[in-house]
Amino acid sequence: MTRHSIWIGWDPREAAAFAAAKASIERRLISPIQVRGLVQSNLRAAGLYYRPTSVRDGRIWDDISDAPCSTEFSNSRFLVPHLAKTGLALFVDCDVLARANVETLFNRFDTDKAVMVVKHNFAPPEGLKMDGQVQTQYARKNWSSCMIFNVDHPANKALTVEMVNTLPGRDLHAFCWLEDGLIGELDASWNYLVGHTNPEIDPDIVHFTDGIPTMPGYENCEYADEWRAELERWAAGAVAVA
């Protein structure tokens, strides 16, 4: 039996987002799949993440990329194949809400591919998002915010710990270690970008990429009520699917 795993980016500034994301995924699972957080402090303590960063104007700055990082897991997400070791591994940003069982993604995975993503054509205007973070532009933006790795695919062996720690983030987010034909495509419903994806699509995973509903200006965005209900359900300790 293939071992699957699920990983969610952790940033202490978005603890509520992480809680809602984890709860929404876990309560819809049928199989016993572990859902874990990608915590930068733990990765650094283990010697797996050692990219140099600094703080500029109150923002995390990736010194190798010479660019800001919106979250602590901006680049550490690419350690998921190393951490998972085998099987299929799903990574999602913490600012998501699952509305369907993500096991569907594992069941439909094309094993000829090294990774599968929603191939957004996403070029938001420059400015600020979330809690004052810079909206940066780079190739294949948001492809890596929800991705399934085929950890055992030979092509992913090229994604080493050293590469994750030394390459510019823009290269990692462009899947520079893969030929284009090895990047499979998921339906847009699996990474629905609030305020950007065609609203006629019924989302399986909602992604609050500009800001979660607790942030000023995003209180009434699409699916905000569902997100708040999920967070409250988590807080109350309920596990049954409504």
N, C-alpha and C positions, 0 to 999 in steps of 0.2 A: 504494500500500500504506500503510495506516494505521500510524503510528509509535506503538508502545507503550513505556512506561517503568515501572520499578519502583523505589520509594523506601522505605528503611527508616530509622526514627528512630535517631539515634546519641546515646548518652550514655556518656562515658568510664567511668562507674561500672558499666556493663553491657556491657563489651567482649565478654565471653564469650557473652552473649545475642545480640549483633549478629552475631558470627561464626557461631553455629549457625543463626540465621535466614537469613543470606545464603547459607550453604552449602546449606541445605536447599532453598531456592528455586532456586538456580542449577543444581544437579545434576539437577533434574527438568525444566528448560526444554528445549524442542525447538528453538525459534527463538532467534536471537541477540538477546536483549533485555538491555539493560544494567541492572544492579542497582546502585543508588547509595545512599550514606548521606546522611542529612540532618544535616549537621554545623553546629551553631549558630555556632561560631567563624568558619567560612567565610562563613556568611550575614551575620554582623555585619561582617566585613571587606569584603564586597561591598556593604554599605549596604542590604541587603534586610531585615535583622532588627534592629530597634533598640528593642524593647520594654524599658522599664526594669525591672530586677530587683534584688533584694537578697537577703541571706541572714539568716534568722531561725532561731535554735535549730538551726543546721547544715543548714537546708533552703532550697532555692531558693524565693524568694517573688516572685510576679508582682505588681508594684506597681499596675498598672492594675486587675487583678481583685481586688486585696487578698485574695489566696488563695495557698496553696502550689502548687508545680508538682512533680509526681512525677518528671518527667524534663526534660532540656534541650529536648526537642522537643515539649513539651506543646502549644504554640501555633504553633511554626514549621511544623508539618505542613501548615498551611493555605496555605503558599507553594508547595506542589507544583504546582498548575496554572500558576503563573507560571514556575516552573522548567522544567516539562515543555514548555510552549509550545503543543503540539498533541497530538492523539491521545488515547488512553486511558492514564491514569496511576494505578497502584496504589500506595497507601501502606499500610504496616503498621508497628505498633510493633516494637521490637527483640526483645521477649520472646515471639516466636512460633516455631513449628516447622511448616514446610510438609510435608505428607504426600502432596500431589498436585501436578500441574503447574498453576501459577496461570494459565497461558495460557487455561485453561478459562473463567476469569472474563472475559477479554477477548472470547472467542468468543461468550459468552452475554450480553454486555452489551446492555441495552435502550437504544438510542441516543436514544430520546425523553427519557431521564432525564439529569439533570445530574451525578448521583452515585448510586452504589449501595453499600449497607451492609447488614450484619446488624442488624436492628432489635431489639436487646436490650431486654427489660424488666428492667433490672438496677439494683437498689437495695441494695447491700451495707450491712451495719451500719457505723456510724462506728467509727473506730479506726485502727490502723496496718496497713500492708501492706509488701511488699517489704523493703527495708533501712531500715525505720523511717519510711517515708513516710506521710503522712496520707491516709486513705481519704476523699476528698471526694465530696460528693453534687452532682449537677447534672443537668439535663434531658438525655435521650438519652445517658446515660453509656455509654461503650464503643462507640457507633456509629462514632466517628471513629478507632478503633484499627485498623480494616481498612476502607479505603474506596477505591473506584475513581472517579476523576474523568473525566467526559467533557469534556476541556479545551476543546474547540471549541464546547461548548454555549453559546449566548448568555447564559444566566442566570449562568454562572460568570464572566463578565466583570465582574460586580459585586464579586467577591472580589478586591479590589485589595491591593497591598502595604501601602498606608496602613491599610486596614481590619484587616489581620492584625496590625498594630503598634499599633493604638489602641483596638480594641474589647475589652471583657472576654472572657476566655477562655470563659466559660459561654455567651456568645452565639455565638462561633465554633463551639463543639462542638455547639450546637443547630442549626447550619446556617441561621443567621438570614438569610442572603442569598437563600435559596431558598424557594419555595412548597413545601408539603408534597408535592404531587403530582409534584414533580421529583426526589424522593428515592426511588430504586428499592430493592427489597429483595432481598438475597442469602439463600440457604439458610443456616441456622444452622451447618452444617458448615464454613463458610468463616471463622468466627470463634468457635471453640469455647472458651468460658471455663472453664478448669480449675477444678473445684470448684463450678461454678455451672450450666453447661449440662447438659441431660439426658444422662446417661451412655450412653443407648441410641443416641445419634447417633454415627456414625463420622466423626471429624473429617478435614477436608481441610487446615485450618490450626488448629493448637492454640495457644491464647493463654494463657500463664502469667501472667495478669493480677495475681494476688496475690503472686507471687514465683517466680523461676526455680529450678531444682533445686540450684543452688549455695548458695542462701540458707537459713539455719537455719529449720527447720520445714517446708521444702518439698522436702526430699531425696527423699521417697517419694510425691510427689503423682502424679496421673495423667500418664502419658506421660513421666515423668522418665527412665526408662531409654532411651527413644528419643531424647530430647533429648541425654543424655550421649553416646550412640553417635554422634549427628550431630556433636557438638563434637569428639569423638575422631577421627572420619573427616576432619573439616576439618583438625585438627592434623597428621594423617598425610599430608595432601595428596592423598587419594583423591577421585576425581570420579565414578566409575561408580556408578550406582544399584544398591544391593544387591538 
